[in-house]
Amino acid sequence: MQQFNGLGMNLGTLSLLADAKTRSISAENPNGEKAGGARAEADPNGPARELGKGWKCRPCVDVPAQETYTLADIEGPGAIQSMWFAGYVGRDLILRFHWDDQEQPAVEVPLSDFFATPYPMQERPHAGPFAQINSVPVAVNPNRGLNCFWEMPFRKRCRITVENINPTKGRMCFYQINYTLTEVPENAAYFHAQFRRTNPLPYGEEYTIVDGIQGKGHYVGTSMGWSINNNSWWGEGEIKFFIDGDGEYPTICGTGTEDYFGGAFNWDVDGQYTTYSTPFMGMPQVLRPDGTYKSQHRHALYRWHVMDPVRFEEDLRITIQALGWREDVRYYPGMHDICSVAYWYQTLPTASFPKLPDRNGLEIV
């Protein structure tokens, strides 16, 4: 009988014993070593100065301005099983994951967007607005505790970094990366995530969620932020999946933006957008104009293809339309500020990503 390797955890496998080893990386145990936690010396001027070593001496790190900090550097085989982040939540911090010494990152996403939070609007550490996410692979809890449970296997090495692109300010980062060291099966693919933003979307063009994916794999999720630049309803646009050489016409075509994210009829209940957060789809946040300085409707959305992954053998491209209405019952191609994160698993190597926007290009204005 084949020994269980500790991967693919769920209620059905929870009782199975495995030879896998559990490890965890945080500021208190930066290398994930066995018995390596809580070894930092107390700062003579810090809150643990009277208690000493072992009493919460290094709960977080400060990532200096324009520097990159290595959160994890793990020798495999193994798999990331869960992650938690807190502290600064916004686009000044860029997450990158590298698998098996590959130079091209497989994940390159602003920290908040990776956790389906495109509009954190963090003016003060404990201030709002706050949007709860109650999904299976991603959870965001008060106040901006970022959690994910995407399983991310690797064979040789996993390297996770965070870059602070702020030109003058350090950014506080709390983190916990929980992983297992175990054998990885031959058919396990590598986790990927890519951020894009178009501001504004040119008139008559479709928004590209992802393009240029090459290899064999399956698509597992989309998170998006839509900042609306015109009046009336804006979400008639269809999502399209172009799979394995599809040309002008896609293999999968949706029926509307709110439909893809699991809603219907404009998310309109008694004349108001209605937020929701469910295990695999949601619109957890709607930011409404205030009549003075906040002029845009902004919508945060997610759709996880956990039960229905979109499988491809060679390549994948995904687009979505931005469509509203004209007064005479004709579509109006919207020119909105749209951002997205695409999530998928695939074989290596990873094709090059488009260049990430600079800090001005990422800023929410």
C-alpha positions as CSV (number, residue, x, y, z in Angstrom):
1,M,0.0,0.0,0.0
2,Q,1.4,3.4,-1.0
3,Q,2.3,5.7,1.9
4,F,0.3,8.9,2.1
5,N,2.5,11.9,1.5
6,G,0.5,14.6,3.4
7,L,-0.5,16.6,0.3
8,G,-4.1,17.3,-0.8
9,M,-5.4,17.7,2.7
10,N,-9.2,17.6,3.2
11,L,-11.7,16.1,5.6
12,G,-11.3,12.8,3.8
13,T,-7.5,12.6,4.3
14,L,-7.3,14.2,7.7
15,S,-7.1,10.9,9.6
16,L,-4.3,9.4,7.5
17,L,-0.8,9.2,8.9
18,A,2.2,10.4,6.8
19,D,6.0,10.7,7.0
20,A,5.7,14.3,6.0
21,K,7.5,16.9,8.2
22,T,5.7,20.1,9.3
23,R,7.7,23.3,9.3
24,S,6.8,27.0,9.6
25,I,8.6,30.2,8.8
26,S,8.0,33.6,10.5
27,A,10.0,36.5,11.8
28,E,10.5,34.4,15.0
29,N,11.8,31.5,13.0
30,P,13.1,32.9,9.7
31,N,14.7,29.6,8.5
32,G,11.9,27.3,9.5
33,E,14.4,25.2,11.5
34,K,13.3,22.5,13.9
35,A,13.4,24.0,17.4
36,G,14.5,27.2,15.7
37,G,11.7,29.5,16.9
38,A,11.7,32.2,19.6
39,R,15.5,32.5,19.6
40,A,15.7,36.3,19.0
41,E,17.3,38.4,21.7
42,A,15.0,41.0,23.4
43,D,15.6,44.6,22.2
44,P,16.9,46.5,25.2
45,N,14.3,49.2,24.4
46,G,11.5,46.8,23.3
47,P,8.4,45.5,25.0
48,A,10.1,42.2,25.9
49,R,13.1,43.9,27.6
50,E,12.1,42.7,31.1
51,L,11.1,39.1,30.0
52,G,14.0,38.3,27.7
53,K,14.5,35.7,25.0
54,G,11.4,33.6,24.1
55,W,8.9,36.3,24.9
56,K,7.8,37.7,21.5
57,C,11.0,39.5,20.7
58,R,10.7,39.5,16.9
59,P,7.1,39.2,15.7
60,C,7.5,41.1,12.4
61,V,10.1,42.6,10.1
62,D,10.4,46.1,8.7
63,V,11.1,46.0,4.9
64,P,13.3,49.1,4.2
65,A,12.3,51.4,1.3
66,Q,13.3,50.1,-2.1
67,E,14.7,46.9,-0.7
68,T,13.7,43.2,-1.1
69,Y,13.4,40.9,1.8
70,T,13.6,37.1,1.5
71,L,10.7,35.7,3.5
72,A,11.4,32.0,2.8
73,D,14.2,30.0,1.1
74,I,13.3,26.3,1.4
75,E,15.0,23.2,0.1
76,G,12.5,20.6,-1.2
77,P,10.8,18.5,-2.0
78,G,7.8,19.9,-0.2
79,A,4.8,22.2,-0.4
80,I,3.5,25.5,1.0
81,Q,0.2,24.7,2.8
82,S,-0.9,28.0,4.2
83,M,0.2,31.6,4.6
84,W,-0.8,34.5,6.8
85,F,0.2,38.2,6.4
86,A,-0.6,41.4,8.4
87,G,0.8,44.8,9.1
88,Y,1.1,47.0,6.0
89,V,-1.5,45.8,3.5
90,G,-1.2,47.5,0.1
91,R,0.6,47.8,-3.2
92,D,3.9,49.0,-1.9
93,L,4.8,45.4,-1.1
94,I,5.3,43.0,-4.1
95,L,5.2,39.3,-3.5
96,R,7.3,37.0,-5.7
97,F,7.6,33.2,-5.7
98,H,10.4,31.3,-7.5
99,W,10.2,27.5,-7.9
100,D,13.2,25.2,-8.3
101,D,15.8,28.0,-9.0
102,Q,13.8,29.3,-11.9
103,E,14.8,33.0,-12.6
104,Q,11.4,34.0,-13.8
105,P,9.0,34.3,-10.9
106,A,5.9,32.2,-11.0
107,V,4.1,34.6,-8.7
108,E,4.4,38.4,-9.0
109,V,1.6,40.2,-7.4
110,P,1.1,43.2,-5.0
111,L,0.5,41.8,-1.5
112,S,-3.1,43.0,-1.1
113,D,-4.2,41.9,-4.6
114,F,-2.8,38.4,-4.0
115,F,-5.4,38.0,-1.3
116,A,-8.2,39.4,-3.5
117,T,-8.1,42.8,-1.8
118,P,-7.5,45.4,-4.5
119,Y,-8.9,48.3,-2.5
120,P,-7.4,48.0,1.1
121,M,-7.6,51.9,1.5
122,Q,-5.4,51.6,4.6
123,E,-5.1,55.2,5.8
124,R,-4.4,54.1,9.4
125,P,-3.5,50.7,10.8
126,H,-6.8,50.0,12.5
127,A,-9.1,52.1,10.3
128,G,-11.6,51.0,7.6
129,P,-13.1,50.3,5.3
130,F,-12.7,46.6,5.8
131,A,-14.1,43.8,3.6
132,Q,-14.4,40.3,5.0
133,I,-13.6,37.4,2.6
134,N,-15.0,34.0,3.6
135,S,-13.8,31.7,0.8
136,V,-12.0,28.3,0.9
137,P,-8.6,29.2,-0.5
138,V,-8.5,32.8,0.7
139,A,-9.8,34.4,3.9
140,V,-9.4,38.1,4.9
141,N,-10.3,38.7,8.6
142,P,-10.5,41.8,10.9
143,N,-8.4,43.8,10.6
144,R,-6.8,42.9,7.3
145,G,-5.5,39.5,8.3
146,L,-4.6,37.9,5.0
147,N,-4.8,34.1,4.7
148,C,-4.4,31.7,1.9
149,F,-4.6,27.9,1.6
150,W,-3.5,27.3,-2.0
151,E,-1.3,24.2,-1.9
152,M,2.0,25.0,-3.6
153,P,4.2,21.9,-4.2
154,F,7.9,22.3,-5.2
155,R,10.6,19.7,-5.9
156,K,14.0,21.4,-5.4
157,R,13.5,24.8,-3.9
158,C,11.0,27.5,-2.9
159,R,12.0,31.1,-2.6
160,I,9.5,33.8,-1.5
161,T,10.4,37.4,-1.4
162,V,8.7,40.7,-0.7
163,E,9.9,44.0,-2.3
164,N,9.1,47.4,-0.8
165,I,8.7,49.8,-3.8
166,N,8.0,52.9,-1.6
167,P,10.9,55.4,-2.2
168,T,11.1,56.6,1.4
169,K,9.1,54.5,3.9
170,G,9.8,51.1,5.4
171,R,6.8,48.8,5.5
172,M,6.0,46.5,8.5
173,C,5.3,42.9,7.6
174,F,4.0,40.2,9.9
175,Y,4.0,36.8,8.2
176,Q,3.7,33.0,8.8
177,I,4.4,30.5,6.1
178,N,3.4,27.0,6.9
179,Y,4.8,24.1,4.8
180,T,5.6,20.4,4.7
181,L,8.7,18.6,3.6
182,T,7.5,15.5,1.7
183,E,7.7,13.6,-1.6
184,V,6.0,15.4,-4.4
185,P,4.3,13.2,-7.1
186,E,5.3,13.5,-10.8
187,N,1.9,14.9,-11.8
188,A,1.9,17.8,-9.3
189,A,2.1,21.2,-11.1
190,Y,3.5,24.5,-9.8
191,F,1.3,27.4,-8.5
192,H,1.3,30.6,-10.5
193,A,-0.3,34.1,-10.1
194,Q,0.0,37.2,-12.3
195,F,-1.2,40.7,-11.7
196,R,-2.4,43.1,-14.5
197,R,-3.9,46.5,-14.6
198,T,-5.3,48.7,-17.4
199,N,-6.2,52.3,-16.4
200,P,-8.3,53.3,-18.3
201,L,-9.4,50.5,-20.6
202,P,-9.3,51.9,-24.2
203,Y,-12.7,52.3,-25.8
204,G,-13.8,49.2,-27.6
205,E,-11.1,46.9,-26.3
206,E,-11.4,43.8,-24.1
207,Y,-9.6,43.5,-20.8
208,T,-6.9,40.8,-20.8
209,I,-6.8,38.8,-17.5
210,V,-3.9,36.7,-18.7
211,D,-2.1,35.8,-21.9
212,G,0.9,33.9,-22.9
213,I,0.5,31.0,-20.6
214,Q,2.5,28.1,-22.1
215,G,2.7,24.5,-20.8
216,K,0.2,22.0,-19.4
217,G,-1.9,23.0,-16.4
218,H,-5.2,24.2,-15.1
219,Y,-6.6,27.6,-14.3
220,V,-7.9,27.9,-10.7
221,G,-9.1,31.5,-10.0
222,T,-9.6,35.1,-10.8
223,S,-9.7,38.1,-8.5
224,M,-10.5,41.6,-9.9
225,G,-11.0,45.2,-9.0
226,W,-13.3,47.4,-11.2
227,S,-13.3,51.1,-10.7
228,I,-16.3,52.4,-12.8
229,N,-15.9,55.5,-15.0
230,N,-19.4,55.9,-16.3
231,N,-22.9,56.0,-15.1
232,S,-25.5,53.1,-15.2
233,W,-24.8,49.4,-15.2
234,W,-21.4,48.3,-16.4
235,G,-21.1,44.5,-16.2
236,E,-22.7,43.1,-19.3
237,G,-19.3,41.9,-20.6
238,E,-18.5,38.2,-21.2
239,I,-15.5,36.4,-20.0
240,K,-13.7,34.2,-22.6
241,F,-11.2,31.3,-22.2
242,F,-9.1,30.7,-25.3
243,I,-7.6,27.2,-24.8
244,D,-4.9,25.3,-26.8
245,G,-4.7,27.4,-29.9
246,D,-8.2,28.9,-30.1
247,G,-8.1,31.8,-32.5
248,E,-10.8,34.4,-32.9
249,Y,-13.4,32.3,-30.9
250,P,-13.1,30.9,-27.4
251,T,-13.8,27.4,-26.1
252,I,-15.5,28.9,-23.0
253,C,-17.7,32.0,-23.2
254,G,-19.6,33.4,-20.2
255,T,-22.8,35.4,-20.2
256,G,-21.9,38.5,-18.1
257,T,-19.6,39.8,-15.5
258,E,-21.8,39.3,-12.5
259,D,-22.7,35.9,-13.8
260,Y,-19.1,34.7,-13.9
261,F,-18.6,35.8,-10.3
262,G,-21.7,33.9,-9.3
263,G,-24.3,36.7,-9.1
264,A,-27.2,37.7,-11.4
265,F,-29.1,40.7,-12.6
266,N,-26.5,43.4,-11.7
267,W,-26.2,42.2,-8.0
268,D,-29.1,44.6,-7.6
269,V,-31.4,44.1,-4.6
270,D,-33.9,47.0,-4.2
271,G,-31.7,49.4,-6.2
272,Q,-28.5,48.7,-4.3
273,Y,-25.4,46.6,-5.1
274,T,-25.3,43.7,-2.6
275,T,-22.1,42.3,-1.3
276,Y,-21.5,38.6,-0.6
277,S,-18.6,36.2,0.2
278,T,-19.0,32.5,-0.4
279,P,-16.6,29.5,-0.5
280,F,-15.8,29.9,-4.2
281,M,-17.1,33.3,-5.4
282,G,-18.0,36.7,-4.2
283,M,-18.1,40.5,-4.4
284,P,-17.0,41.2,-0.8
285,Q,-16.5,45.0,-1.3
286,V,-18.3,47.8,-3.0
287,L,-16.9,51.3,-2.4
288,R,-19.5,54.0,-3.1
289,P,-19.0,57.7,-4.1
290,D,-19.4,60.1,-1.2
291,G,-20.4,63.2,-3.1
292,T,-17.1,65.0,-2.6
293,Y,-13.6,63.4,-3.1
294,K,-14.6,59.7,-3.6
295,S,-16.0,59.8,-7.0
296,Q,-15.9,56.2,-8.3
297,H,-17.9,53.0,-7.7
298,R,-15.3,50.3,-6.9
299,H,-16.0,46.6,-6.8
300,A,-13.7,43.8,-5.5
301,L,-14.5,40.4,-6.9
302,Y,-13.3,36.8,-6.8
303,R,-14.1,33.4,-8.5
304,W,-12.2,30.3,-7.5
305,H,-12.2,27.3,-10.0
306,V,-11.6,24.8,-7.2
307,M,-14.4,22.4,-8.2
308,D,-14.2,23.3,-11.9
309,P,-10.6,24.0,-12.9
310,V,-10.1,25.0,-16.5
311,R,-7.6,22.5,-18.0
312,F,-5.2,23.3,-20.9
313,E,-2.6,21.2,-22.6
314,E,-0.5,23.8,-24.4
315,D,-1.6,27.4,-23.8
316,L,-4.3,29.7,-22.3
317,R,-5.6,33.2,-22.8
318,I,-8.4,34.9,-20.9
319,T,-10.2,38.1,-21.6
320,I,-13.3,39.9,-20.3
321,Q,-15.4,42.6,-21.8
322,A,-16.5,45.9,-20.1
323,L,-20.0,46.6,-21.4
324,G,-22.6,49.1,-20.2
325,W,-25.8,50.5,-21.8
326,R,-26.6,53.5,-24.0
327,E,-30.0,55.1,-23.7
328,D,-31.3,53.6,-26.9
329,V,-30.6,50.0,-25.8
330,R,-27.2,49.6,-27.3
331,Y,-24.0,48.4,-25.6
332,Y,-21.5,51.0,-24.4
333,P,-17.9,49.7,-24.2
334,G,-16.7,51.0,-20.8
335,M,-13.4,52.7,-20.2
336,H,-12.8,51.6,-16.6
337,D,-9.8,51.2,-14.3
338,I,-9.6,47.4,-14.1
339,C,-7.0,45.2,-12.3
340,S,-6.9,41.4,-11.9
341,V,-4.9,38.5,-10.5
342,A,-5.0,35.2,-12.4
343,Y,-4.2,32.0,-10.5
344,W,-3.2,28.7,-12.1
345,Y,-1.0,25.6,-11.9
346,Q,1.3,24.5,-14.7
347,T,4.4,22.7,-15.6
348,L,7.7,24.6,-15.7
349,P,9.3,26.6,-17.3
350,T,7.2,29.7,-16.7
351,A,6.8,32.1,-19.7
352,S,7.8,35.7,-19.0
353,F,5.2,37.9,-17.4
354,P,4.4,41.5,-18.6
355,K,6.4,44.1,-16.8
356,L,4.7,45.0,-13.5
357,P,3.5,48.6,-13.4
358,D,5.6,51.1,-11.5
359,R,4.4,52.6,-8.2
360,N,2.5,55.3,-10.0
361,G,0.9,52.7,-12.2
362,L,-0.2,50.7,-9.2
363,E,-1.5,53.5,-7.2
364,I,-5.3,53.6,-6.5
365,V,-6.4,57.2,-7.4
